[in-house]
């Protein structure tokens, strides 16, 4: 039996943590997830924020209990670096589609910067048909595969930064910091239309999600070259997913009561809101504070199991 076969046949193990993964080209997010999961031999894993096969870059992979705290990443702003092929429109808005129109390209940097500035702030986007947004329980891309088109509503998105990185011939490269739900493919099409020549997305790389950066991510080749100890050491702790929330320390009695579903009375000096909770310096989950009362929101399974064992003793 080869080393690779042994690796894939090994028993799956419980594993908690977050991996910053650099997804390669031509792999779907789910295929990339399964490759990483097999490398780690993890029982449970999920990713946060799908990347198309033609897109590369930052794809956080959450193992075990980390999957409970992915909302912050799903809701976080995203950073991308994108390249438009000007002068050619396609059926899909990217390089996967067939060319439907060709126009002459006469764009200079001054014009490009002026057009990019038009998209700053809140703007409206029409989701592309080649997307996973659901209509009557089915993703839009299933309709387009059958030659059907459905009506879509404009959705508000927010562009916080939009910078021209390069304009050379018929290629325009830009970087963008945008809100969740932004389709960079649609943004690229809209920009190229404003430039008067049309265009489509030919390259997309996600460089950041919230506080996480691509520079701290690991490639598949790097992970394959590690042993189990090195791979485990590359994982971030669970609470890195919720660092944006205020920290609240509890004593052992308080943590136990909260794990049993009880509300805690705290000083009303604390402002209302969600908190990341710790007991004896260890992260135990999230709680909701309202009017000086703390309720459990999402706690680690190990904390609840320990509380149940104490209660039955």
Secondary structure, DSSP 4 states (H G I P E B T S, - for coil): --HHHHHHHSPPB---EEEEEEEPTT--HHHHHHHHHHHHTBS-EEESS---TTEEEEEEEEEGGGGGG-HHHHHS-EEEEEEEEETEEESSSBTTSPEEEE------HHHHHHHHHHT-EEEEEE--SSS--EETTEEHHHHHHTT------EEEEEEEEEEEEEEETTEEEEEEEE-TT--HHHHHHHHHHHTTS-EEEEEEEEEEETTEEGGG-B-HHHHHTS-HHHHHHTPBPGGGGGTTSEEEEE-HHHHHHHHTT--EE--TTSPSEEEEEEETTEEEEEEEEETTEEEEEEE-HHHHHHHHHHHH-
